[in-house]
Amino acid sequence: MSKKVIIISSSPRKNGNSDTLAAEFEKGAVFAGNTVEKINVRELDLKFCIGCQYCQTHGTCVQKDSMNGLYEKIQNADVIVFATPVYYYAVSGQLKTFLDRLNPLYPRDNKFKDVYLLASAADEIEHTFDGAVKDINGWIECFDGVRLAGTVFAYGVNGVKDIQGRKELKEAYDMGRSV
């Protein structure tokens, strides 16, 4: 059965390491017959959440930017994939702002149940990605029946294209094929 997959890439660098992981996941998911749409946060007009809670009674955000055109797409996706660079042991600021702005999804009847996390970092220590996982799990906990279905972490990649030839690219592709 074909699934609708939304990939949200928060890399500020086109073809950066986390963006490349997202591209491989996309290739695998398309190969498996799924419908995939990739959203590049760097291309959005994205404002910060102002905490007004307007979205909880109106189903959309009071802010007038790119987000209002995305809520229905994300709500109706079967699978959501977040791709992020990790700079200070957490998701990127771009992704955190995007997650905050997904608050209008909270009262909706969302279709998505599986969430994946693809992340890259220059650091190579064991706990490098713990904060990113915590950030994504914190968002997931707001939605009934949603789970973190899989992760791919690329340690020790900093410069654009440092990820080329790494096993994590195949892992991301294979994970995409398995959704």
Secondary structure by P-SEA (a helix, b strand, c coil): cbbbbbbbbcccccccaaaaaaaaaaaaaaaabbbbbbbcccccccccccccccccccccccccccccccaaaaaaccbbbbbbbbccccccaaaaaaaaaccccccccccccbbbbbbcccccccccaaaaaaaaaaaaaaccccccccccccccccccccccccaaaaaaaaaaaac
